[in-house]
């Protein structure tokens, strides 16, 4: 009885997720995350302080 009770929320989530994915246009989370990381990188490069130029080149 314990394993059925403990896995109920996981099973219910899996069934609901499969139903939603088949019947609705669910966005691709991986693609969305990659786009967000790319945009964050662009913003970081745009607003980053310029590096100090030292007289010594390492």
N, C-alpha and C positions, 0 to 999 in steps of 0.2 A: 504494500500500500504506500510505503514511503517514497519509492522511486517514481510511482505514477504521480503522486502529489507534487514532488519536487520538479518534475519535468513538464508539468502542465503548462506553465507560462511559456517555456521554450517551444513546445509543440504548437500552442495557440499562436504565437508570434510567427512561426514558420508557415503555418497554414494561411494566416492573414496576409503575410508578405507575398506568398506565392499567388494568392488570389488577386491582390492589388497589382502585382507585376504583370499578370496576364490580362487584366481587364482595363487598366489605366496606363497612361503614358508616364511612367516613373522615370525621372532623370537618372542618367548614369552618374553615380556618386564619384567614381574614380576620375572620370573626365572633368567633373565639376571641381574636384579637389585640385587636380593638376592645373586647371585654368586659374584658380584662386592663388596657387603658389606662384605661377608665372606672373600674375598681376602684382603680387606682393614684391617679387624680385625686381620688376620694372620700377615700381614706386621707390624701392630702396635705392636702386642705382641712380634714380633721378634726383633724390633729395639727400644723398649721402654727402657729408662734408668732404671736400677735396683733401687728398693726402698731403702731409707736409713734405716739402722737398728739402732734404738735407743736402749739405755740401758733399757728404760721402755717399758714393754709390756702392751699395753692397752687392 
